[in-house]
Amino acid sequence: MIRVLVAEDQSAVRAGLVLILNSAPDIEVVAEAEDGERAVALARELRPDLVLMDVQMPRMDGVSATRAVVGEGLADVLVLTTFDLDEYVFGALRAGASGFLLKNTEAKDLIEGVRTVARGEGLIAPGVTRRLIAEFAAGARRPERPAAPAELATLTPREREVLGCLGQGMSNAEIARRLDMAEATVKTHVSRLLGKLELRSRVQAAVLAQELGL
């Protein structure tokens, strides 16, 4: 059972999200939060598997709450918002979010998104992925491409290949097919490269790979 905490300040929207998630046989909403501070407090108390996090909330916004939840290792975070503006995307991902979906996502895709993140795989809505790639390619409204971290030199050739695949938004299964290896081996490589690069999520690894042009 995937235990989920729903953080959303609009009560009607929150009720709808809870209804959708509880309709799945393998998902249980264990708590609801109306603001970021409450979300962090409940995550500390309940240790859910995943927090479904709105971005714009009172008292503490979703990006700050995500940074606290992920930084303390309390849960994975799937950000859900009406906004697909770059600052929200980049802010949420760099805060350590494992996924990003828009609120107009279909119910079935929301449920599958929760399952995907709970499996340890990153998730970015297709439309947002296209914006991210276009943004990185154009170099607009973002800092200059950073220097490669020294830790990149510690990656094995295989780990660098996996990192490049993450930058293309591939799932573990897709990477396994591309590189002709077992999916379990892919998970091991992802775990190791995250540790070496001191990253919080595979989505952060994907962002780094894009920034470095891997």
N, C-alpha and C positions, 0 to 999 in steps of 0.2 A: 504494500500500500504506500502511495506517495502522499506524504503529509505536507499540505500547503497552507501558508499564511497569505491572506489577501490584503494588500494595503492599497486603499483607494478612498479618497476623501468624499466622493459623491455617493451617497447612500444607495440611490437607485442603481447606479452602475455597479457598485460593489455587490448588491444583492443579485444582480444578473450574472456576474462572474462566479459567485458562489454557487448559484443554481446550475450553471453550465458545468463547472468542475465536479460538483457532487453527483452529476448524472453519469460520470465515468466510474466504472466498477473498481478501478484501481487507484482512484484519487480521493482523498479526504481533506476537506478544508477544516483545519484545526482551530483557526482563529481569524478574526477580522480586525483591521486597524484603519482608523480614519485619518491618521497623519503619520509622518515619518518617525517622530519620536516614539509613538506608540508601537509602530512596526518594529523598531529596534528593541524596545523593551520586551515585546512578546516573543521575538526571535530568541532573545537571551533566555527567556523563561521556558519556552516550549521546544526549542531546537528543531524546527520543521526541516523537511528535506529541501524545501524550496519556498522562496518568497516571491509572490507575484506583485510587483512594485509599480505603482503609478509614479510619474515624474513630478508633476506639480501638485504638492500637498502643503497644508499649513504646518507651522512649527518647525518642520524639517523637511526639505524637499527630497524627492526620491533618489537623486544622485548622491546626496550626503548620507542618506539612510543606507543606500547600497554600499557605499564605502565603509560604513560602520559594520554592517552585517557580514560582508565578505572579509573585511580586515580582521574581524574577531573569529572568523571561521564558523559562523553560526549556521549558515545555509547558503545554497546557491540562490542567485537572484535572476528572475526573468522580468525584464522591464516591459511594461505595457502602457502605452500612451497614445494620445491623439496626435502628438507632434512627431514629425519626422525631420525636424530641423537639425542641422549638423551638430550644433553645440550640445543638444540633448543626446544624440547618438554617441558622439565622442565622449561626452562627460560620463554617461552611464557605462560605456564599455571600459573606459579607463579607470572607473571606480571599481571595476571587477565584476560587472554583470556578466552572466553566462549567456544571455540572450536578450533580444530586443524585438518586440512585436507591436504593431499598431492596433489600436482599439477597434478598428473596423475589420479585424481578422475574424474569419468565420469560426463558429463554435468548435467545429471538429478540428480546425487548425490550431486553435488555442489549446485544446486538450492534447493534441499530438505534440505541440510545442512544450508543454509541461513535461510530457513523457520524455521528449528528446533531451531536455536540460537535465532531468532527473537521472538519465543514463550517463550523464557526464559529457555530453556533446554540446558544443556551442550552437546557437541558433540566432540568425538575424533574418527578419522578414525579407523576402526577395526584393521588394521595392527599395528597402533600406540598403540592402547589399549593393544594388546597382548604383545608388547615390554615393555610397562609400567608395566604391571602385572609381566612379567618375571623379569624385573629389580628389582622391589620391592621384589619379592620372593627370588631372588639370593642375594640381598644386594650389588650388584656390582656397582662400580663407582658412589656411592652416599653417603651422610653423614650417620652417624649412626642414627638409628631410634630415632626421637626426643621424649622428654617426652611429655605426653599428656598435652595440654593446660589446665590451670585451668578452663577456660570457659566450658570445656567438662562436668564438674560436674553440670553445670546449665541446661544441656539438659534433657528433660523429657525422660522416657523410649521409648516412641513412636518416639521422635526426634532422639534418638540414633539408632533405627531400620531403620529410613529413611536414616540416614547418612551411615549406613552400606550398604544399597541398592545403594546409590549413589556411594559408593566405588566399587560396582560391575558393574558400568556403566549403571544402569537402567534408563529408562525414567520415567516421572511422571506416565504414563499409566501403565507401568510395575510394578512400586512400588505400585500403587493402587491395582492391581490384587494380588500382593504378600502379601500385608498387609490387604487386604479386606477393603479398604476405598475408599471414593470418590476421584477423581483426584484433585478436588478443595481443598480438605483437605490436600492432599500431597503437593500441591503448598504452602499452608499456613505453613506446617511444614518445608519445605525447606527454605522459607523466614525467618522464626523465627530462625532456627539453623544457617543460614548464619549470621544473625545479632548477635547472641550470640557468635559465634566463630570469629566474625570480619573478615569474608571472603568476597571476591569480587564476586565470582561466584560459582555455584554449581560444576563446574569442579575442582576448588580449594578444595572444600569439598571432592570430590572423591579422590583427591590426598592425602589429610590429612587422610581420612579413610584407604587408602592403607598403608600409612606410619605407622599408629598406629595399623595396623592389625585388624581393626574392621570388 
